[in-house]
Amino acid sequence: MVYPHGQRMRDVEVAGYPVLLVRDHLQFYAVGSKCPHTGAPLCKGKLANGPTRGNQSYFRRGRLRCPWHGACFSTQTGDIEEYPTLDCLPIFEVTVEDGKVFITASIKDLASRGKVKPMSQRSPFARQVVLLLGAGPAALTCAETLRQEGFEGRILMDMAAKAESLYLRSQSFLDVHDIEVWREKEVVSLDTSNKTVHFRDGCDQAYNHLLIATGSDTPMPAESSFVSPRRLKIPGVNLQNVCYLQMPEDANRILQLATSKRVVIVGASFIGMELAATLSSKAVSIHVIEKTEVPYKEALGPEVGNLALKMLHQQGVLFSMETEVAELLGGRDGKVSHVLLSNGHKIAADVVVIGV
């Protein structure tokens, strides 16, 4: 696999394990062949040396980018250069002798999907408290970065949901690194003058530093403590089996409704594409509707979008691009039955998931 300017990138096998060998002019690097974030094959990307636009360069100046979600890693250290990902990329020793390239690595490292940077431990003498409202990628990345940078105080993450399956790290990982998680505790007020958070169950928590990382920014009615996704303002949106994905209960309901059914997904960014990939082996059919030319266009760029589109095409997912939903049509039972597009096409649907 040869590219301009003396650069190469190819998958090789070491002791039965796949390794990505990258050549940057006269220098060789060996790294894990799959992105630690979602397991995307990194060799699917391309290489570039000159000016690039957006996310169109997957290997450039010592930085390797995942072709699926755009996570970026240093080929020299494996360290994270850009998110989304939690783990660094495994790297292996490379030597060149008599024109031959040799890769040295332990079986343990070869079998590892990713690596975690060394972290400090909590000290009983450190009194600082960092309170993180939220337990998603932003909060967890903050917690891990604090430990990686030597913070020895208390780290506390507040998670409103109770499902441990939502954890991005295992409970054992959190315990080892002294990252506390509170579940099902709802914040009712924040006293910034006294640096104290008040919870609905009556308890208070003082802090030295606070991060609010609860996600979405669209408020629901005042009586609700949750936030809502963007909603389509079209006829038929209130029909039965029209779903939004926000809470764990939503995911369970969508999976139940979609199994062995015809599913239409509105939106081809992260929510829509992840849903399509997850449901492709469970639903009778998956049809994704998107107003742009390619998936992920705004978030990751057209080349990543085209690659993701091709991969899902291979799984039988259908796409209608550069069009929008004009109306959701229902039957006498009050359930959605068809999706009418702005271009006049009509798609049969038992379930519609809106992920715009």
N, C-alpha and C positions, 0 to 999 in steps of 0.2 A: 504494500500500500504506500505509494510514493506521492509526495506533495511538493509544491514549489518551495524554493529557498532552502533546500536540503533538510526538510522536516519530514518525519515519519511517525506513524502511530499504528500499532498493531497488537492484537491479542496473541499471547504466547502461553504455553503451559509449563508450569514448574511443579514437579512432584505431583502431577495430577490436578493442580489448582490453576485457574485462569489468572493471568497477570497481564496488565497493560504495559507494554514497552513503548516509551516515547523517545524519539530522537529529536533534539533541538540543535541543529547544526552538528557539531562534533561531540555533543554531550548526550549521554543516555540516562533516562530515568525509568525506574520500574515502580509501578503503583498498583493498588487494587483495581481490578477491571470493572467493578460496578460501583455506582454511587452509593454511599452509605445511607442516603436518605430514603430512596425507594427502590434501589437495586437496578437502576437504569444502566444499560451497557454503555460505558464511556467511550468505547471505540466507535460508536455510532456518530460521534461528532466529527467536525472537520478541523483543519488547521489553517492558520492565517498568520501572515507576518506583517502585512501593511495595515493601513487604516481600516477599521471596521465600523459597522453601524449597529447600535443596539446590542443584542445578544447573539450576533451572527458569527462570532468567532468562538470556537470551543477550546482551542489551545493557542495561546498567544503569550509570549514573553513570560514563560514559566508558570502560566496559570491555565488549569484545565477545568472546563465548565461542563456540567451535566447537561445533556441535550433535552432532558424532560422538564425539570423545574428550575434550571439555571444556577444551582449551587456551584460554587467555584472553589478550587483547591490549588495550593502550591504544589508543583511537581517535585520541588526540592525537599519540603518538609511534610507535605500532606496536610498542612494546617488549612483551616477554613478561611477563604478569602471573601466569600460572599455567601449569604444564606439563600434558601432554607435548607439546613441540615444541622444535626447535633454532633455527629461524629466526624472526626478527621479521616482522611484517606490513608490507608496503610501504605507505607513506602518500604522498598527493599533495596539492599545493597547491590550495586552494579559495578562490574569490572570488565575491562576490555583487554584481551590478551591475544596476540597474533591474529587480529582481525575478527575474533570471536567474542560475543557478548555473554557474560556469565552473571546470573542472578543468584544471590545468596539470601536465604530466608529460613526461618524456623517454620515448622508445620503449623504451630499455633498461630503465627502471624499470617501465614498463607490462608488459613481457614477463617480468619477474622474478617468480618464484613467492614468494620471500621475501627478506629482507635480513639481513645479519649485522652485528652491532655491531662498531665498530672494535676491533682487537686490537693489543696490544703485541708486540714481537719479543723473542726471547731475547737477552740480553746476555752477552758472554763474561766480563764482570766479576761477574755474579750467580752465586753459588755454591750457592744454595738448590736443593734437589731435592724435588719432589713426586712421590711414587710412587702410582699408581692401580692397584689390583688389580681388573681387570675393564675391559672396553672397551664396555660397553653405554651406555644413555642417562644413567645417573647419573654414571659416570666421565667420559664425554665432556662432559656439561654442566659438570661441575667443571672440566675442563681449559679449556674455552672461557671460562667465567666468570673463571678466573684470568687469562687473557690479556686479557680485556675490562677487568678491574679493574687492569691495569698490572703483573702479575707478569712478571718478566723472567728468572726462573730456569729450570731444566730441568724439563720435564713428561714423565713416562714412564708409559705405560699398558701393563699386562701383559694379554695376551689369550691364554687357554688354547687356543682353537680356531685353526685355520690359514686358514679360509675368508675371503678378502678381501670376499666378497659380503655378509658380516655387518656390514661397516663401515657406520656411520651417516653417515660423511663419507668422501669420496674420499681416496685416498692423497695426491693433490696438495694438497688442502685441509689435511691434517695437516702436510705438509711446509712449506707456506707459513707456517703459524703455529707451526712448531717444536714440534709435539706428536709425540713418539716413540711407536711402538707395537712392543712385543715380541710375537711370535707363538709359540705352542706352547711356552711356558715355564711349567712347573708349580711352584707354591710348595710347599715341604715343611715349612718352619718360619719362625717370626717371632721375632726377638730385639728386643723393644721397649726393653730397657735400653740396648742399643748401636745402636738404630734401624737394623737391618739385616734384610733379607729373604734367605732362602736358597732356592735353586731346585734342582730335581731334577738338572739338568745339571751341578751343582757350582759354579755361579757365585753370587756374592753381590751385593746391591745396597744401598748405604747410602741413607738418606733423611733429610730434615728433617721432612717431613710425609707421612702415609700415609692413604689412603682405601681401605677394603675395600668394593668394590661388585661382588661376584661374583654377585649375584642370589639366587635361591631359598634357602630356609632349612630344607628338610627333608633331613636327612642320609641317605645310602645306607649300606650296610655299611662297616665300618671300613677294609676293604682298598681301597675306591674313593675316588678323589680328586674325584668329581663329586657333584652333588646331584640329588635326584629330585623330580618333581612329586608332588602329592597323588594317591593311587591309590584307586580304588573297591574296596570290599570286598564284592563280590557274586559269586554263582556265574557261572562262565564267563569271568571276566576274563582268564584265561590262554589263551584260545583264540587260534588264529592270526588275523592281520589285525586284532587289537586293538592300537591304537597310542597312544603318548604323544608329545608334541612337546617336545623339550628341546634336542637337538643338531642341527647342520646335516644330519647323516646321517638323522635322524628325518624332517626336512622332505622330503628327497629320496625317502625310502621311502614316505611318505604320498602324495606326488604320484604316484609310480609305481603304487601300489596303487589310488588313487582314480580314476585316469583311466578314463572310460567305465564306472564302477561305481556301485553304490548306497552312499552314504556316510551314516552316522549320526554326529553330533557331540554329545557329552555335555558340556554347559556352554555358557552364552551370555554369557560375559564376553569379555575381550580375545582370549584364545586361540581360543575357539570361534567368535566372530563374524568374526575375521580369517580363520580357516580357511574358514568358509562363504563369505565373499566371494571368496577366492582360488580355491576349488575349484568355484564355481557354474558356471563356463563349461567345466569339464573333466569333471566327474562326470555320470553319468546323472541322479542325484537327490541332493539334500542335505536331510537332516532333522535339525534341532537340538532337543535335549531340554534343558529347563531347569526347575528347581524353583521359581523365582520367577515373578512375573506378567509381567515384561518383562526384556529383556536389559539388562545393565549397571546393574541396579537399585541395587546397593550402591556401585558405583564412581562412576557419573555421574548417577544419578537416573532417574526414570521417563520424563521427556519425551525425553531423549536416547535412552533405550532404545526407546521407541515409534517414534521417527524412524528409528533404525537397523533396527528390525524391518520397517518399511514398505519401506525401500530394498531390503533383501534379499528381501522378498516379491516385489518387482517383478522380481528376478533369478531367481525360481522356487524360492527356498529355503522349505522347509516348517518349521513350528515346532510343538512340543508343549510348552506352558507349564504351570506349576504341577503338574508330575509328575516322577517320578524313575525311574531304571532299576532294575528289580527283579532282572533276570537277563539274561545274554547266552546265547543258545542257539546251538548249533553242529551241523554236519552230521557225517556219517561221516568226512569228510576232515579233521576237526579244526579247520576254519575257522568263524568266526562266520557265522551265517546269518540270525539274527533278534535283535531287541532287545525284551524283554518289559518293559513299563512297569508302574509301581505301580498305574495305573488299569485294568490288564488289557489294554490295547491292545498289539498285536504289530506291529513294523515290520521289514520285510525289509532286510537289510544285507549287503553284501559286505565292507565296511570299517567299523570303529568307531574313532573318535578321541576319546580322553578328555581334556578340557580344563577340568577343574573346579578 
